[in-house]
C-alpha cells in the first residue's frame, strides 16, 4: 500500500469506480484489491473461503435437519437436528453480516479514494481498524455467550412450539414433525388446555399484583418509620430488617414449607394450637394461596426496604424544612416529597420486582409444588404459569404445549417491561454518547 | 403538652410495629436453628428450643460416610469462584463498550438483551441440556459454570453500564489526549472508579451457585458433582419429614456465612444498586 504515496494525479483518482468496487466484492476481497488494499483484501478472501470450507457440511446438515427433522426413525434425533439447524441459521446471519460489511467497505473506500483520500501506511490502516474495532472486540465474548446460553435456547423453545413433541411422540425413539400453528390453536380450542391456561394465568396475575404490591408497601412503610428522626438504634433495626434478604431464599422457603405443614408444622402446632385452630395450609387452595403470599412478603420486603432506605437517606432535609415552613402536613410531605423521590429513583428495580414475582418459580415449586391439585386441570391450584411450564416440561413431558405457553408468557412480560423501561430515565438517555 | 403526648404515642406505635416485625422475621430463622440442634431426625418431635440439644446433625454432615456435604461445599466454591471471575471479565467489557463506544447495534442492543431475558428459560434448559451433551460438558462443573456466566450477563451488564455512565467522560477524554490506549483507559481509569458496583456484582455472582438449585438439578446428574443447593434440596425432597433436621443443619452452614457477608456489605450493596439503576 506504500506505493500509493506517489499517486497524486487527480484524473487517475476520479476514474476509480465505487460501483465497480462493490461489484468486484461479490467475491469478498476483490473489491479491496481494486482499492489497492491488498492486506485487507486477502484477509477477507481467506476468512470467507475458510468459513465456507469449515462450515459447508455443518450448514448443509443443519438446514436439511431443520427442514426434515430427520428421516430415519430411531437414528436421527430431531432435537439435536433442530439445535444444529438453529446454529446454522446463526452462522448464516454472521456470514451475511460479514458479506454486507465486505460490500459496503469496498464501496466506501472506493468513494473515499475518489475524493482524493489516500492510505498512508499499513500501520495507520491497522490503527484505524483497531480504533473502529475495539467496541466489537469488547462486546464479542459477551455476545457469544449470550447467543449460546440465551438466544439459542430461546429459538429452540420457539421451534418446539411448532412441533408435535409430547410424551407419546418423543425423540430419540420417534421423529418430530412440524405441525404449524396447531399447538397455538389447541391451547385455546381444547377445553382442558383453555380452562387450565386461563385459570393459571388469572391466578398468576392476581398473585403478582397482590404479593408484589404488599411487599413494596410494607417496605415503604417500614423505611419511612425507621427513617423518622426520633427513632433510635437505626443501624441495628435496619440490619434486622434486611435479614430475610440475606438468608438464601431456597432455605427460607423450605423452612416455611415445614412450618406451614398441616400436621407437624410449627404454625399449626405452636402458634395456632392455643386458640384451638388448625388451618389446612397445604391442602386447601385458598389457604395455600394466603400462605404463599405471606411467605413472599416475608422474603421480598427486605430488599425493597433496603433500596428505599438508601434513597430516603439521600433526600436532602432542606425539602422537608421548606415544606414545614409552608405548613405542609405529614401526609403532604410524604405524598409530595418522599414518594416521588423514592419511586423515581427505584422504578426499574420495582418493575423487576413485579416481573420477578410473575416468574417466581422457586417459591411456588418449593413451597407446595403448586399444589393442592385440582380436578380436571393439568396444573395445581397455586401453580403460576412458570411452575406449570416446569411440570409440563419435566414431569408430564408435554414439550410442545410448554413451549407455546412459555412464548405467550414471555411476550406478556417482555411487552410490559418494554413499555415500563421506556418510561424510566435510564433508558431515555440511551443513545447519546 | 398534647403535641408531646401525640409524639410519644406515635413513637410507641412505631416501636411496637418494629418489634412485631422482629418477631415475624426471627421466628422462622430461630425455629430452623432450633430444629437443626434437635437430636433425632424426626421433624414431628422437633422443638424450637430443644431440651437436650446436640450437634449430631452437623457432625453427621461432615463425618458420616454417606454424607457428601463437604464435597458439595467444595464444588460450590469452585463454581462460584470461576463464575465470578469469568462473568466479571466478560460483563465489564460489554458494559464498557455500551457505555463509551458508538457501534452498530449499541442503541437497541442492551434493550434487546434485557427483553430476551424476560422470556422464561425453563424450556431453554432442555436446549442447554442437549447442547452440553453435544459438547461433552453434561454433568460437569465446567458446563454449569458456562451457563451461569452466560445467563448472568444481561442483568449485570445493565447494572455496570449504568454505573460506568456516571463516571465523567472528561476523565477518559483527557487520558486519551495524553495518549492512553483503549484498554489502558479501561483498566487504569474506569475500573478503579467503578469498584463499588464491581463489588456488588461480584458478590451477586458468587452467591448464585449457593442459592440456585434448578440449573444444577438439570445439568448435574451424579451426586459427587452436586452443588450445595441441589444436594440439600434432594436430601429434603426424598424424605421431607425424616431428613429435615439434617437439612436444617446443612442450611445453617450456608445461610449464616452468606447472611453475614450481606449484612456486612449492606451499605455498599444498596449504594451500588441504586446508583447503577438510576444514574444519579
Interface residues (C-beta under 8 A of the other chain):
Chain A: X79 X80 X83 X131 X134 X135 X136 X138 X139 X141 X142 X143 X145 X146 X148 X149 X150 X151 X152 X153 X154 X156 X157 X160 X222 X225 X226 X228 X230 X231 X237 X238 X239 X240 X241 X242 X243 X244 X245 X246 X247 X248 X249 X250 X251 X252 X254 X255 X256 X258 X259 X261 X263 X264 X266 X270 X298 X306 X307 X309 X310 X311 X314 X344 X345 X346 X348 X349 X355 X359 X361 X362 X366 X385 X386 X389 X390 X393 X394 X399 X402 X403 X406 X407 X409 X410 X413 X414 X417 X418 X421 X425 X426 X427 X429 X430 X431 X433
Chain B: X7 X11 X14 X15 X17 X18 X21 X22 X24 X25 X26 X28 X29 X31 X32 X35 X43 X44 X48 X89 X90 X91 X93 X94 X96 X97 X98 X100 X101 X102 X103 X106 X107 X109 X110 X111 X113 X114 X115 X116 X117 X118 X119 X120 X121 X122 X123 X124 X125 X126 X127 X128 X130 X131 X134 X146 X147 X149 X150 X151 X153 X154 X157 X162 X165 X182 X207 X210 X211 X212 X213 X214 X218 X229 X232 X233 X236 X240 X241 X244 X247 X248 X251 X254 X255 X258 X259 X262 X263 X266 X269 X270 X271 X273 X274 X277 X278 X279 X280
